[in-house]
Amino acid sequence: MPMQFCPKCKGIIIPRTIKGRTLLLCNGCGWWKEVKGEKGLIEVDKIVHDSTKGEGVVDDENILATYKHKCEKCGYEKAEIQDIGVQYSDEDNVMLVKCGKCGFVERIGEAS
């Protein structure tokens, strides 16, 4: 059943079942109307999510991991370089190396 509005106050009409009777009831002004013969006043739509992945989606590796670096945690030999930049003008750039397999992040360069 589509959403309906009260003819008096233009408020939203809510379907209710009271003592076995189905009523359309306005909470604003108290207007009501009995509904006969309609089944399923409230419709429920179920959203179905497609859990399949498209062709070419990689599950286990970071495709941006092209830098040759051995991970301290898992031993994987490729990593992604991330440049965080500077916070103050007298600092060096903060460079991070993210493992292409397990995602472990290491800081490289001078520690400031």
C-alpha positions in Angstrom: 0.0 0.0 0.0 1.5 3.4 -0.9 1.9 6.1 1.7 -1.2 8.0 2.4 -1.9 11.4 4.0 -4.7 12.6 6.2 -7.4 14.5 4.4 -7.8 16.9 7.4 -4.4 17.8 8.6 -2.2 16.3 5.8 -0.2 14.2 8.3 1.0 10.7 7.5 -1.6 8.0 8.0 -0.3 4.9 9.8 -2.0 1.5 9.4 -2.8 -0.2 12.7 -4.6 -3.3 13.8 -6.8 -2.7 16.9 -9.0 -5.6 18.2 -8.8 -7.5 14.9 -9.9 -4.4 12.9 -7.5 -2.8 10.5 -7.6 1.0 10.7 -5.8 3.9 9.0 -5.1 6.2 11.8 -3.7 9.8 11.8 -1.6 10.6 14.8 -2.0 14.4 14.3 -5.7 15.0 14.4 -7.1 11.6 15.3 -8.9 11.0 12.0 -9.4 7.3 11.2 -10.8 5.0 8.6 -11.5 1.3 8.7 -10.0 -0.7 5.9 -11.8 -3.8 4.7 -10.7 -6.4 2.2 -7.1 -5.2 1.9 -4.4 -7.7 2.8 -0.9 -6.8 3.6 -1.2 -3.1 4.4 2.5 -2.8 5.1 4.8 -3.9 2.3 8.4 -5.0 3.1 11.0 -4.8 0.4 14.0 -7.0 0.9 17.3 -5.7 -0.6 19.4 -8.5 -2.1 23.1 -7.8 -2.2 25.2 -9.4 -4.9 28.1 -10.9 -3.0 30.0 -12.1 -6.2 33.0 -10.1 -7.3 33.5 -9.0 -10.8 36.1 -10.3 -13.1 39.7 -9.1 -12.4 39.2 -8.3 -8.7 42.2 -9.2 -6.7 41.6 -10.7 -3.2 45.0 -11.2 -1.7 47.4 -8.6 -3.0 47.6 -4.9 -3.3 48.1 -4.0 -7.0 49.8 -0.8 -6.0 52.6 -2.7 -4.3 55.4 -2.3 -6.8 58.3 -1.2 -4.5 60.8 -3.9 -3.7 60.8 -4.2 0.1 60.7 -7.2 2.4 58.0 -7.1 5.0 59.1 -7.6 8.6 55.9 -9.3 9.6 55.1 -11.8 6.8 58.2 -11.7 4.5 56.4 -10.6 1.3 58.8 -8.9 -1.1 56.6 -6.1 -2.5 55.2 -3.0 -0.9 53.3 0.2 -1.6 55.0 3.6 -0.9 52.9 6.2 0.9 54.2 9.8 1.2 52.4 11.6 4.1 54.2 14.9 3.4 55.4 17.5 5.9 53.7 19.0 8.8 56.2 21.8 9.4 58.6 23.4 6.9 61.7 22.1 8.8 60.7 18.4 8.7 61.4 15.7 6.2 58.6 13.9 4.4 57.1 11.0 6.3 57.4 7.9 4.1 55.5 4.8 4.9 55.9 1.3 3.3 52.7 -0.8 3.3 53.0 -4.5 2.7 51.2 -5.7 -0.5 50.0 -8.9 1.2 49.3 -8.4 4.9 49.0 -4.6 5.0 51.7 -4.1 7.7 52.9 -0.5 7.7 56.5 0.5 8.4 58.1 4.0 8.5 61.2 4.5 6.4 63.7 7.3 6.4 64.9 9.4 9.3 62.7 9.6 12.4 62.1 13.1 13.4 
